Amino acid sequence: MKLSTITLLALPTLSLAWDLRTDSASFSGRNSSPCRTIKHQRGGYFVWKDDNSRGDGRGGPDRDGRRGCCIFLYDDRTCGGRADKHCRDFAGNADFNFDSFRVEC
């Protein structure tokens, strides 16, 4: 094995801080995200994954000092309407149509 191969194997795997997936869209990032539009129907399946989540639903730093992220889902295109918040990992069906989201880390 060459030294460069050994070096690459020793590097830690970088993971995304957060990931949102629906049946028709995928978004991910490492930091907060401003308002973004998305079209997702009530009852449609989606997955929210926060790799740095504390798991207590409050966001903020975990015991190791990593900061968790929360997603806010809105029923309008400007992140100003009805909102639903998820700070823990979530996989399930949408309670309402959501047309925009933002992420706070």
N, C-alpha and C positions, 0 to 999 in steps of 0.2 A: 504494500500500500504506500502510496506517495504521501509526503507530509501534508500537501494541500487537502487530500481526501480525509486524512485523520483530523485535520483542523475543522473541516466542514462537519464531520460527524460529532465533534465535541461541542459545536455551537448549540445553544438551547433552541428549541423550536419556538418560533414566534407565532403567537395565536392572536386572533382578532379579539378586540375588547368586547365587541358586540356584533350581533348578526340578526337581521330580520328577514324571514323568508315567507312568501305567500305562494300560491299556486302560479302566479304570473309575474312575480318580481322578487328581487333579492337586493338587500342593502347591507353594508357592513362598514365598520369603522373602528378606530381606536380611541376617539375622543367624542365630545359632544357634537351634535349635528343640529344645525338650524332647521327650521320648518322645511319639509320636503313633501311633495305631493305623491300620492299613491291612490289607486282605486281598488278598494277591497270591499266585497259585499258582506252583509250580515250573514252569519252562518258559515262563511268561508273559513277554511282552515289556515292558520298561520303559526309560525314558530318564532319566538323571541329568545335569544340566547345571549347571556352576558357572562363572558368567561371570568370576569373579576367580581361577580356578585357575591355579597356576603351571605345571601340566602335568607335574610330576615325581612326583605321587602322594603328596607329603608334607604338603600343606596349608600353612598359614602364609603370611606375606607374600611376594608376588612381588617382582621387581626394582623395580617402581614403588611398592612399599609397600602394595599392595592385599592384603587378606587373603583367602585361598582358604577354601573350605568342604569338609568331608568328610561323607558320609552313611554311617551305620551301619544296616544292615538286620538285623532280628532274627526268629527263628523263634517268638517268643512275643509276647504282648500287653503286656509290661512292660519291654521293652528289656533283658532280663536273660539271654536264652538265646543260642543260637548267633548269631554276628554275621558279616556280610560288610561290608567297608569299600571305598568308592570316593571318591577325592579328585580324580581326573581325570574329565572328561566320559566318560560311558559310555552305550552303547545296546546292549541285548542281552537275552537270556533269563535269567530267574532260575534259580540253581542249586538253590534250595530254596524252600519256601513261606515268605514273610515276612509277619508279622502286625503288626509295629511298626517304627518307624524314629526316629532322631534325627539332628540335623545339628549339627556343631561348626564354627564359623568363627573 
